[in-house]
Each structure stands twice: as C-alpha cells, then as structure tokens.
Amino acid sequence: MNSIRLTKAQQFWPLTDYLSGFGVPVGRYIEQFRITKKLLDAPELFVDEARFWHLAGDLARREGFLDWGFRAGEQIDFSVLGEFGDALTAQPTLQAALENFIRTIAGETQSTFTLMRADELTWLTMAGCHNAPVGRDVIELYDLQFLIKLVQCAAGPRWLPPAVHLSAQALPEGLAESELCTGNIRYASTMTALAIPNALMALPMSGYRSAAGGGVAPDEGVLAELDFATSLRLLLAGHIDESLTIDDCADMVSMSSRTLQRRLADHDTSFNKLLDQTRFDMAQQLLQNQTISVTDIAGELGYQDSANFSRAYRRWAGVSPRKYRQQFTQAL
C-alpha cells in the first residue's frame, strides 16, 4: 500500500505567499519540515501532503494566524496554476469542471471528493483528509476556499454557498460565518461540504487560459496507483541536489530507517538504487533540453563537478551525457 501521499508543490503557493506578505519567516519553517524553498518554486515537483499539514498547523499556532488557511485561500488564482488550473476553468460547465476536479485530485490528496444531489442542491463533499491532529483546521478552511473559488469561476466572484459543513468545532477568531456562507454552517461534521444550487451546475466556466507552462510529471489522478518506491522517487526529485542519506529519507516520510529499508526491499530495490534511478531519470529529461549545460545539470543533480556526473551517467546509460544528447538530437 502507498503510505506516501503526494501533492503538487504549487497547490500551496498561496499559503506561503500569504504569510510572507506579513513578514513571517516562512523559509525558516519550511526548512525545518524538509520542504525546501525550491519545492515551492517548481510546479512540477511534489511534496508530502501530511508534512505540509504539520507545517501549516505549526505556523498557525506559533505565529498566531489561526485564520491563515481561509485568508490564504482568498489569494487562489486558477489562472496561475498551470495545466491544473487550465483543465478546470476550460471545462464547458461547472458540472464538468467539478467532475474533472474530482477525477484529477483523486491521487493527489488523502481526501475523497464526491458530488451528491439532494432536492435543489448539489453537495460537494470532502472526507478523509482531516485526520491529522496538527494543521487540520488550517487546511480544511484552505480547501474550502479552493472549492468556493472554483465555483465562483462560473457563478461569479461574489458567490458564496447557501450552506457549509465543517469538521472544525468553531471558526477561528476574526473569521465571520458570513465570509464563508450565506446561510447556516454545521460544525463538528464528519466531512467538509458546501452546497451548490442545482441551477448553477449548467453555467459555463470562465474559460481563461494561463500563461504558465506545465512541468514533466505523472498524470494527475494516477498517483493513487503508484507503488511505494515510485512515490518515493517523486518525493526525492525535489531533494536530489542534497546529500541525502537513508536516515534523511526515512525522516522525510516519518518512518524508521529499518522500516524504510524493509519497504524498499519489498519492491526489490534499495535507497541507493532508488536515488540512482531518480538521478538518471532527471538527467535524461534535463539533457533533452539543449539550453542547459552539462555542468549545470551536474549541479542540479547534486554532483560537485561535471566529471563525476559524466562517470555516473556512463555507468547508467553506457554513453556519456554529451553523446546521449547528440543521439537524442539526431533522432528528432
């Protein structure tokens, strides 16, 4: 079973941008949780979702931004979320956009999203993602804002749901119920949910396209099908320029080194083999970009110089990096 739940780093940009605007030393917290600043600058990389929840909760508690999740969610802009935002807003109707969101996000979060019709309302529900004791309420409000913003792409920027369910016991101080909902909020619910009038489901989406380019990454929605070793490789990609040890990696996924070794052995691999494979896969992608020098690629992959990288690449592929690049160019 896959015990690493990954999500795109770019999903959390509004959260970190919001606190940075208040002078909060977000970078210091990020480093403590092994979520490097690089991960929050690169849309193609992934973070461990549970680790980010802990970061969110720790920041909210220490810095006193208890309504952080909701306020950061106000900054969400689908036009800068690259292919993910495009895939949602370019759908013909709100119904299609919500269905696309549910399919896409299925493998990228511990949540389970559903659409349920009841009388004149469609309920968009979210369950199973708020079991973490730290950061739960912060992320719940952020996710709720994300969903409201998505509906607003069709219903208009002032739309709010007529009813909301929250797993939280209460709203944080300074956040009024009228900011979330035009009607009633049910607290201590078993799931997060917002109501959407059925009449809105056929509305067209805004249809804007972002200028952001998509990164090289597995298709969203298939992440839930990845095995443990493959998920770990995606996580390692964001730290590949660091001198990682197996102890570092075990800490990143909140397990002991012995347990990590055993899990990898179950997949007929080891930490060193996995690290090698991750570097090789990334080297292949980078070498196909003619604008990046071999020296820069070596640095990106954590090598002190291009000579060490060349020796490693020759061991992996049987040819030098420059020879592979030449062969790739000729094959185009």
Secondary structure, DSSP 8 states (H G I E B T S, - for coil): -----EEEGGGGHHHHHHHHTTT--HHHHHHHTT--GGGGT-TT-EEEHHHHHHHHHHHHHHH--TTHHHHHHTT--GGGSHHHHHHHHTSSSHHHHHHHHHHHHTTSSS-EEEEEEETTEEEEEEESS---SSSHHHHHHHHHHHHHHHHHHHH-TT---SEEE-SSSS--TT--GGGT-SSEEE-S-SSEEEEEEGGGTTS-------S----S---TTSGGG--HHHHHHHHHGGGTTS---HHHHHHHTTS-HHHHHHHHHHTT--HHHHHHHHHHHHHHHHHT-TTS-HHHHHHHTT-SSHHHHHHHHHHHHSS-HHHHHHHHHHH-
